[in-house]
Amino acid sequence: MISSLLSPVHILSFTSMQGSALERILRYTAMKPGLLHVSVVTDDAPIQGKQVLIDELAALTSVEVFSQVQPNPRAIDIESMFHDDRFSNTDIILGIGGGSVLDSAKALAMLMTNRGSLESYLQGKPITTRSLPLVLIPTTAGTGSEVTKVGVYSDSTGRKHTLGSPLMSAHTAVLIASLLDSVPPKLCAATGLDALDHALESIWNKNSTDNTRECARDAAHTVLQTLPKLYDATVNNQERSSLQEEMLKASNEAGIAFNLTGTAAGHAISFILSESWHIPHGLSCAFTMLEVFDWAVRDTQNREELAKLGKLMHPEQEKTDDLVFALKSDIASLLSHLEIPRTFKDLSLNLDRNTIRKEFSRVETDAKLHNQTPPLPMEDLYSLLEAKL
């Protein structure tokens, strides 16, 4: 995967893995001979193969498991794990789970070398020291967190913050397709759409470059081709290991792209949906994907770049407008196929115009919104959302 050259993280990909191979990866990453003291950060999700891998690792080296992680990880939980006496002699941190787990592991690795409280960093305290050696293993194909320099954390008020620094990046990311075997259909859909949104937002982003747009385009193409097949195979309990490998790589590639550009308006909107109404992150991102697409294609460069993606999907088409329309139709069909909510009522939210303006006013100060091209003024953002009442 040539896009890995854009990432400072060492990326390894496997169909399956045993504890002995993981122990070698950890030892090489930590660059420490002899017995390693490994802190494993995970959660209670019943992921097939995860516990087996942790148990096999524990038979080979010193392992302590920390699982105080919940969706939209809370700073208070991360600080509780950090102050656990078992963390004191950690040589390396292994995060194995979904995005919330990987983000929690990043914060813990950062705190091990920078000290202090996570809340203080959410309020602007600078990160000055490289994190403790950190290996991340995703168990969903969506967040790309294993290759990004950012984490998302909830403070004591429930407000979500994005904390980012190159010093927080993992040292090694390990993609293991078999760990996706137990992902249920709804999670497969939501996380896959998160990856698609990462890729698209890296294309219509003021920080994009030729390299990041190419990387994002390849990721989006793979997601559009693979996700509906993987979803159907998950629903029907069919063999899907090769599809899982493809989706993990696409999610990883989208992560590489948005690690360089940041995300944009769709993610800024999604944070409010998650903060105020606890809508899962992937669904929150997908909720306005088509509307933000329509806004993005007002920009000439965005139209041309999205037409290139449309050409990958529809090589028989030639005209830019036809390719952009075909691509939007592909995305709309995917959202319908995955049964993604499209209105506030579909989300079981009975909102009105005043509530939208009150709750979503917080987006105005979100840096992610200001990555959007063309710029999305607040009145237009409100109109976009009010059309979904």
C-alpha angles and dihedrals in degrees: 000000000000092000088071086078086073091060130077089208120095105237122204124181129200138167090221137345142209127215093252092061091046091051090055091050091051092047093051092046093050092042089215125133121219129018116000125213103217125189109203116204114198141128138238096267108134097239115174111239097009097098092042090055092048092048092050090050091049090056089060105040143005111292132181118184124214118186106165092126130125134173111289089020116236123230090224092060093047091050090049091056091044092056093048108117090230090069095061099089099036116146097183138004122225117197115195119175143050127326095287091054094047092048090049090051090051092052092048092049089050093049091050091066102025099038124196128088125315089226090063091056090048087056094053109278106150123246107229108169134060113256123256111272106292132192119188127197116185119213094190130052103231124061100061085206091141090074103033131096093220139079131190118226137174117229127214091280094052094252114142119231132189110221116191142172134144084237089067096058118118118251094222135016119200119198113200113179096196091064088070092061094100098043107126121228097256092051090045089055097044097047093043091054090049088058091048091050091050089054096046093046089052088057098049092043129119089224096054123124134189090266097047092046091052091048092048092046092054091048094049091048091053093047093049091050099040109033098069091049092047092047092051092046089051092049091049095040092237131155107284110156094121091048090050090052091052093048093048090052092046092049089048092049092049087050091053090052099048091042085069099038106028121226126282144213098323092058092044089056092044092059091062092049089052096042098045103032105015094239108170113261099243093050090046091055093046093048095081100022096115094042092051088045089057090050094047095053090063084081115081096219091049090052091051093047093047089047088058088055089047089052091057088055096039111027091170092065121087112175120084094227092050092049093049091048091048091050092050089050090052091053092046091050091050092051090050093046090053091045094236117178113252103182135043089250089055086057089051089246118139100200135158135205094268093051091051092052093046098047099038095045086091089070090073092076095043113111090212091067090055092056088068121111122238093027113258111220117212094247090056090046090052090049090050090054096040089057087064095059 
